[in-house]
Amino acid sequence: MFKNKSYIGISFIILVFGIYAVPKIISRIQNNEVVKGERLDMVSGANSDVEKLTKIGPAPKFELINQDNIKITNETYKGKVYVLEFFFTTCPSICPKMNQSMLVIEKTFFGNPNFGIVSITIDPSHDTPSVLKAHAELLGVKSSNWNFLTGDREYIFNLANKGFNLYAGENSNVDGGFEHSGLFALVDKNGIIRCRKDDFGNPILYYDGLDKKGVRDIQQDINVLLKE
């Protein structure tokens, strides 16, 4: 009698398991997910850091002259991850700090042919190729993939304000006569502007070149994009 009750109990458990599990198994087969599970999903997502970086959109095309009087375009950086900024050599405020941040980034990725830096002056009337070359030498720039660019003033201002949406403008009331954003743009190998998200899940768009955390964050994300 007790044996019969045991069989009945076991049969009941099997029945309940079948009612619960079979529909899920059928659903996984139909959706081609039969090999997936929570643990496997965690493993498959372990290397998905690149997916956490938002694609903002294509970086604007540009064509300017560098410190060696060589034409540089966005195509020069095709297949490379690069960081871009707007600055000017006589800037008395935020540019020196931005330059130092870029030097930190340059040092981290020095020798990697798939990484580069673009620094575009917003004071092209003063910042000629020779002035930019002297500035690069003063900073101690070593990378051949770091270009300091100059060109037509209106073209550059349109590129900054309408192209990258990184503010740059003249202001006679501030030291140096110009004001601009202290942010860095990060562009992937396919020419797409990329960024991480903030603590609330919103894209940050650009990285703070004046802040240690911003510089650390962009270095981490450069590493991610280089492996993409």
C-alpha positions, -999 to +999 in steps of 0.1 A: +000+000+000+028+024+009+046+014-023+016+023-043+013+057-026+050+063-034+044+055-071+014+078-071+035+106-055+063+102-080+038+102-109+023+134-096+057+151-094+065+140-130+031+153-142+037+187-125+072+189-140+058+181-174+032+207-172+058+233-162+088+223-183+075+209-215+060+241-229+092+260-221+113+233-239+090+235-269+092+273-269+130+272-269+131+247-298+107+269-318+128+300-312+161+282-318+172+288-282+174+252-271+211+256-260+206+289-242+202+293-205+210+319-178+246+307-173+253+304-211+237+338-217+261+352-191+291+336-208+280+347-243+277+383-230+311+383-212+328+399-242+300+422-252+315+454-238+315+469-273+277+466-274+275+489-244+290+517-264+263+537-281+265+546-318+258+583-321+262+585-359+288+591-386+315+616-378+315+646-401+338+645-430+368+669-429+397+680-450+424+702-434+462+707-434+484+693-406+516+706-389+537+692-418+516+709-445+500+676-455+463+673-463+445+652-437+409+639-441+386+616-422+397+590-447+432+592-433+418+576-401+398+549-419+402+517-400+415+535-370+400+544-337+406+581-330+400+609-305+392+644-317+393+678-300+390+715-308+416+738-293+440+767-300+477+771-292+475+804-273+446+793-251+453+804-215+425+784-198+414+748-206+436+739-236+468+732-216+448+707-195+432+692-226+467+688-241+480+670-210+450+647-211+457+639-248+493+632-239+482+607-213+460+590-240+489+591-265+512+574-241+487+547-233+483+537-270+517+548-284+529+525-311+494+511-319+489+518-357+452+515-353+448+545-330+452+582-337+444+617-324+431+648-341+435+683-327+418+710-347+426+747-340+398+772-338+423+801-344+437+792-378+448+828-386+474+824-359+478+786-358+496+780-391+512+746-398+545+759-386+530+772-353+512+739-348+544+720-355+563+740-328+534+735-304+535+697-310+572+697-304+568+718-272+543+693-259+566+664-267+542+646-291+557+614-304+529+597-323+529+600-361+491+594-359+485+627-339+477+654-364+473+691-355+450+706-381+443+741-395+425+756-424+397+780-433+382+796-402+345+794-412+350+758-423+364+749-389+337+767-369+310+749-390+328+716-384+328+722-347+294+736-341+273+720-368+293+689-376+304+676-342+282+698-320+312+707-299+309+744-292+336+768-305+333+806-309+350+839-307+345+860-275+365+892-270+354+893-234+374+861-224+411+856-222+425+844-255+395+857-275+380+823-281+359+799-261+352+762-268+342+729-254+366+708-233+351+676-246+367+648-266+349+629-294+356+592-298+353+577-333+355+540-342+372+522-371+342+527-393+340+565-387+311+563-362+310+585-331+307+562-301+302+568-264+293+550-231+262+556-211+259+574-178+245+559-145+209+566-158+214+548-191+217+580-212+245+584-238+271+608-226+279+618-263+314+631-255+341+626-229+353+652-205+389+660-214+394+681-183+384+654-158+405+624-147+375+601-148+366+613-183+401+605-195+401+571-178+367+563-193+377+572-228+409+551-225+388+521-215+365+526-244+393+530-269+406+496-257+371+481-263+369+496-299+404+485-308+393+449-302+361+453-322 
